[in-house]
Amino acid sequence: MNASDPLTQATEASEHQQRLFDGMARAVAAKGYGAITIADIVREAGVSRRTFYEHFTTKADCLIALYASASRNALNALRSSLDPNRTWQTQVEVAMVAYLNCLENNPLVMRTLFVEILGLGAPGLAARRRVNQEIADFMCKVINASEGRDVLAPDMAMAVVGGVNELALQLIEQDRVQDLQLVAATAGALLRAVVGAKAPLAPPQ
């Protein structure tokens, strides 16, 4: 297979992009997003400026792409943990553990997901909102399908996701990433309370 083969080119592009993602995460961890330059990113990545510009136009483009890639990996971990033979309570909690485990295994990327992405303003918020929506949709799908009716409304699911994000952010700020799994248990308890409130009242005696 020669270098002009499309598959080889795609593989090389993927490797270079991953190196840029790693370089971005390390540079951000060292200086914070606002202070880093493209020179910092390519130095950490061990690639040339030309390689950077073959993939991205600005450092913001690179950060958003890193966010999308890391989020996609974590969401894939969440979805792959599904087991329809389990109750929704177990499915959701196991899925949240898988999601948070995926993030916990790469602390630099996790900080990017929860903290640095906000430094981009509107584009960063939009990227984060897309991921939050996917998690909220997942919760609604699993719980409502299991219950056979709509017991979890989209806005309530999003409220739970927002709570999960805030709890995770607090742990990151307190350097307590090792306690991240506590968030999964809290999310499960909150969902049980929300769905329990929608259960039909027992008939009067």
C-alpha positions as a LaTeX table, in Angstrom:
\begin{tabular}{lrrr}
\hline
Residue & $x$ (\AA) & $y$ (\AA) & $z$ (\AA) \\
\hline
Met1 & 0.00 & 0.00 & 0.00 \\
Asn2 & 1.57 & 3.31 & $-1.02$ \\
Ala3 & 1.37 & 6.75 & 0.55 \\
Ser4 & $-1.14$ & 7.94 & $-2.04$ \\
Asp5 & $-3.62$ & 5.24 & $-1.06$ \\
Pro6 & $-6.75$ & 6.92 & 0.43 \\
Leu7 & $-6.82$ & 4.53 & 3.41 \\
Thr8 & $-3.19$ & 5.30 & 4.26 \\
Gln9 & $-3.85$ & 9.03 & 4.00 \\
Ala10 & $-6.90$ & 8.74 & 6.24 \\
Thr11 & $-4.92$ & 6.77 & 8.84 \\
Glu12 & $-2.10$ & 9.30 & 8.82 \\
Ala13 & $-4.59$ & 12.15 & 9.13 \\
Ser14 & $-6.23$ & 10.42 & 12.08 \\
Glu15 & $-2.87$ & 9.91 & 13.81 \\
His16 & $-1.87$ & 13.53 & 13.29 \\
Gln17 & $-5.23$ & 14.74 & 14.53 \\
Gln18 & $-4.96$ & 12.62 & 17.67 \\
Arg19 & $-1.49$ & 14.02 & 18.32 \\
Leu20 & $-2.91$ & 17.52 & 17.98 \\
Phe21 & $-5.70$ & 16.64 & 20.40 \\
Asp22 & $-3.14$ & 15.35 & 22.91 \\
Gly23 & $-1.00$ & 18.46 & 22.35 \\
Met24 & $-4.00$ & 20.73 & 22.87 \\
Ala25 & $-4.97$ & 18.97 & 26.12 \\
Arg26 & $-1.42$ & 19.19 & 27.51 \\
Ala27 & $-1.00$ & 22.83 & 26.49 \\
Val28 & $-4.34$ & 23.78 & 28.04 \\
Ala29 & $-3.48$ & 21.93 & 31.25 \\
Ala30 & $-0.17$ & 23.79 & 31.47 \\
Lys31 & $-1.33$ & 27.32 & 30.66 \\
Gly32 & $-5.11$ & 27.46 & 30.33 \\
Tyr33 & $-6.88$ & 27.91 & 27.01 \\
Gly34 & $-6.71$ & 31.70 & 26.96 \\
Ala35 & $-2.91$ & 31.77 & 27.25 \\
Ile36 & $-1.91$ & 29.06 & 24.78 \\
Thr37 & $-0.80$ & 29.64 & 21.21 \\
Ile38 & $-0.71$ & 27.39 & 18.18 \\
Ala39 & 3.04 & 27.19 & 18.74 \\
Asp40 & 2.35 & 25.65 & 22.17 \\
Ile41 & $-0.04$ & 23.11 & 20.68 \\
Val42 & 2.27 & 21.91 & 17.90 \\
Arg43 & 5.23 & 21.76 & 20.29 \\
Glu44 & 3.28 & 19.55 & 22.69 \\
Ala45 & 1.96 & 17.48 & 19.78 \\
Gly46 & 5.36 & 17.07 & 18.12 \\
Val47 & 4.05 & 18.14 & 14.71 \\
Ser48 & 4.60 & 21.10 & 12.43 \\
Arg49 & 2.50 & 24.23 & 12.06 \\
Arg50 & 1.73 & 23.05 & 8.55 \\
Thr51 & 0.21 & 19.87 & 9.96 \\
Phe52 & $-1.91$ & 21.94 & 12.35 \\
Tyr53 & $-3.29$ & 24.07 & 9.52 \\
Glu54 & $-4.03$ & 20.97 & 7.44 \\
His55 & $-6.57$ & 20.06 & 10.11 \\
Phe56 & $-7.68$ & 23.27 & 11.80 \\
Thr57 & $-7.90$ & 26.98 & 11.08 \\
Thr58 & $-7.68$ & 28.26 & 14.65 \\
Lys59 & $-6.95$ & 26.97 & 18.12 \\
Ala60 & $-10.68$ & 27.29 & 18.84 \\
Asp61 & $-11.42$ & 24.87 & 15.99 \\
Cys62 & $-8.95$ & 22.42 & 17.51 \\
Leu63 & $-10.47$ & 22.69 & 20.99 \\
Ile64 & $-14.01$ & 22.16 & 19.70 \\
Ala65 & $-12.87$ & 19.14 & 17.67 \\
Leu66 & $-11.13$ & 17.72 & 20.76 \\
Tyr67 & $-14.31$ & 18.28 & 22.76 \\
Ala68 & $-16.42$ & 16.54 & 20.11 \\
Ser69 & $-14.04$ & 13.58 & 19.87 \\
Ala70 & $-13.75$ & 13.06 & 23.63 \\
Ser71 & $-17.49$ & 13.46 & 24.11 \\
Arg72 & $-18.18$ & 10.95 & 21.34 \\
Asn73 & $-15.91$ & 8.39 & 23.02 \\
Ala74 & $-17.62$ & 8.90 & 26.38 \\
Leu75 & $-21.10$ & 8.72 & 24.85 \\
Asn76 & $-20.14$ & 5.50 & 23.05 \\
Ala77 & $-19.11$ & 4.04 & 26.41 \\
Leu78 & $-22.46$ & 5.11 & 27.84 \\
Arg79 & $-24.47$ & 3.52 & 25.02 \\
Ser80 & $-22.46$ & 0.29 & 24.93 \\
Ser81 & $-23.29$ & $-0.36$ & 28.59 \\
Leu82 & $-27.01$ & $-0.71$ & 27.86 \\
Asp83 & $-28.68$ & $-4.00$ & 28.78 \\
Pro84 & $-32.44$ & $-4.08$ & 28.13 \\
Asn85 & $-32.77$ & $-7.04$ & 30.50 \\
Arg86 & $-31.99$ & $-4.72$ & 33.42 \\
Thr87 & $-34.30$ & $-2.22$ & 35.06 \\
Trp88 & $-33.97$ & 1.36 & 33.83 \\
Gln89 & $-32.64$ & 2.33 & 37.24 \\
Thr90 & $-29.72$ & $-0.07$ & 36.86 \\
Gln91 & $-29.19$ & 0.75 & 33.19 \\
Val92 & $-28.97$ & 4.49 & 33.78 \\
Glu93 & $-26.64$ & 4.21 & 36.76 \\
Val94 & $-24.35$ & 1.70 & 35.02 \\
Ala95 & $-24.32$ & 3.89 & 31.91 \\
Met96 & $-23.39$ & 6.99 & 33.92 \\
Val97 & $-20.58$ & 5.05 & 35.62 \\
Ala98 & $-19.26$ & 3.98 & 32.20 \\
Tyr99 & $-19.50$ & 7.57 & 30.92 \\
Leu100 & $-17.71$ & 9.04 & 33.93 \\
Asn101 & $-15.09$ & 6.26 & 33.91 \\
Cys102 & $-14.24$ & 7.14 & 30.33 \\
Leu103 & $-13.69$ & 10.76 & 31.34 \\
Glu104 & $-11.85$ & 9.92 & 34.55 \\
Asn105 & $-9.31$ & 7.86 & 32.61 \\
Asn106 & $-8.08$ & 11.04 & 30.90 \\
Pro107 & $-8.04$ & 13.91 & 33.42 \\
Leu108 & $-6.57$ & 16.42 & 30.95 \\
Val109 & $-9.39$ & 15.86 & 28.48 \\
Met110 & $-11.96$ & 15.84 & 31.27 \\
Arg111 & $-10.86$ & 19.31 & 32.35 \\
Thr112 & $-11.23$ & 20.44 & 28.75 \\
Leu113 & $-14.75$ & 19.02 & 28.60 \\
Phe114 & $-15.98$ & 20.66 & 31.77 \\
Val115 & $-13.91$ & 23.82 & 32.16 \\
Glu116 & $-11.88$ & 25.07 & 29.21 \\
Ile117 & $-14.62$ & 24.65 & 26.60 \\
Leu118 & $-16.49$ & 27.46 & 28.36 \\
Gly119 & $-13.67$ & 29.84 & 27.46 \\
Leu120 & $-14.85$ & 29.78 & 23.84 \\
Gly121 & $-18.06$ & 31.63 & 24.62 \\
Ala122 & $-21.06$ & 30.89 & 22.39 \\
Pro123 & $-19.35$ & 28.20 & 20.21 \\
Gly124 & $-18.18$ & 26.35 & 23.31 \\
Leu125 & $-21.60$ & 26.54 & 24.93 \\
Ala126 & $-23.22$ & 25.25 & 21.73 \\
Ala127 & $-20.82$ & 22.28 & 21.60 \\
Arg128 & $-21.48$ & 21.48 & 25.25 \\
Arg129 & $-25.22$ & 21.81 & 24.78 \\
Arg130 & $-25.19$ & 19.26 & 21.95 \\
Val131 & $-23.53$ & 16.70 & 24.21 \\
Asn132 & $-25.89$ & 17.47 & 27.11 \\
Gln133 & $-28.83$ & 16.97 & 24.76 \\
Glu134 & $-27.57$ & 13.53 & 23.73 \\
Ile135 & $-27.31$ & 12.45 & 27.36 \\
Ala136 & $-30.76$ & 13.83 & 28.19 \\
Asp137 & $-32.23$ & 12.08 & 25.14 \\
Phe138 & $-30.59$ & 8.83 & 26.27 \\
Met139 & $-32.19$ & 9.13 & 29.71 \\
Cys140 & $-35.64$ & 9.79 & 28.24 \\
Lys141 & $-35.37$ & 6.91 & 25.78 \\
Val142 & $-34.28$ & 4.30 & 28.31 \\
Ile143 & $-36.63$ & 5.34 & 31.12 \\
Asn144 & $-39.77$ & 6.01 & 29.08 \\
Ala145 & $-39.35$ & 2.81 & 27.05 \\
Ser146 & $-38.94$ & 0.80 & 30.24 \\
Glu147 & $-41.97$ & 2.39 & 31.89 \\
Gly148 & $-44.07$ & 2.16 & 28.74 \\
Arg149 & $-45.12$ & 5.78 & 29.05 \\
Asp150 & $-43.58$ & 9.26 & 29.22 \\
Val151 & $-42.63$ & 9.57 & 32.87 \\
Leu152 & $-39.49$ & 11.62 & 32.20 \\
Ala153 & $-40.00$ & 14.88 & 30.31 \\
Pro154 & $-37.13$ & 16.29 & 28.19 \\
Asp155 & $-36.78$ & 19.40 & 30.36 \\
Met156 & $-36.50$ & 17.32 & 33.54 \\
Ala157 & $-33.90$ & 15.08 & 31.90 \\
Met158 & $-31.90$ & 18.16 & 30.94 \\
Ala159 & $-32.18$ & 19.47 & 34.51 \\
Val160 & $-30.63$ & 16.21 & 35.74 \\
Val161 & $-27.82$ & 16.47 & 33.19 \\
Gly162 & $-27.16$ & 20.04 & 34.30 \\
Gly163 & $-26.90$ & 18.84 & 37.89 \\
Val164 & $-24.48$ & 16.09 & 36.87 \\
Asn165 & $-22.29$ & 18.63 & 35.08 \\
Glu166 & $-22.24$ & 20.97 & 38.05 \\
Leu167 & $-21.33$ & 18.19 & 40.50 \\
Ala168 & $-18.56$ & 16.97 & 38.18 \\
Leu169 & $-17.23$ & 20.51 & 37.82 \\
Gln170 & $-17.08$ & 20.93 & 41.60 \\
Leu171 & $-15.07$ & 17.74 & 41.97 \\
Ile172 & $-12.64$ & 18.83 & 39.24 \\
Glu173 & $-12.16$ & 22.21 & 40.91 \\
Gln174 & $-11.54$ & 20.48 & 44.26 \\
Asp175 & $-9.04$ & 18.02 & 42.71 \\
Arg176 & $-11.33$ & 15.15 & 43.66 \\
Val177 & $-11.55$ & 13.43 & 40.31 \\
Gln178 & $-11.22$ & 10.09 & 42.11 \\
Asp179 & $-14.69$ & 10.72 & 43.60 \\
Leu180 & $-16.34$ & 11.23 & 40.22 \\
Gln181 & $-18.32$ & 7.99 & 40.51 \\
Leu182 & $-20.31$ & 9.55 & 43.35 \\
Val183 & $-21.98$ & 11.68 & 40.68 \\
Ala184 & $-23.45$ & 8.58 & 39.01 \\
Ala185 & $-25.15$ & 7.51 & 42.24 \\
Thr186 & $-26.51$ & 11.02 & 42.78 \\
Ala187 & $-27.85$ & 11.17 & 39.22 \\
Gly188 & $-29.56$ & 7.81 & 39.73 \\
Ala189 & $-31.16$ & 8.96 & 42.99 \\
Leu190 & $-32.38$ & 12.18 & 41.38 \\
Leu191 & $-33.91$ & 10.34 & 38.44 \\
Arg192 & $-35.68$ & 7.89 & 40.75 \\
Ala193 & $-37.12$ & 10.82 & 42.67 \\
Val194 & $-38.24$ & 12.61 & 39.49 \\
Val195 & $-39.84$ & 9.52 & 37.97 \\
Gly196 & $-41.36$ & 8.48 & 41.30 \\
Ala197 & $-43.17$ & 11.80 & 41.44 \\
Lys198 & $-44.85$ & 10.93 & 38.14 \\
Ala199 & $-46.18$ & 7.58 & 39.36 \\
Pro200 & $-49.98$ & 7.37 & 39.56 \\
Leu201 & $-51.48$ & 7.97 & 42.98 \\
Ala202 & $-52.87$ & 4.95 & 44.77 \\
Pro203 & $-56.69$ & 4.90 & 44.89 \\
Pro204 & $-58.19$ & 6.10 & 48.17 \\
Gln205 & $-59.01$ & 3.36 & 50.66 \\
\hline
\end{tabular}
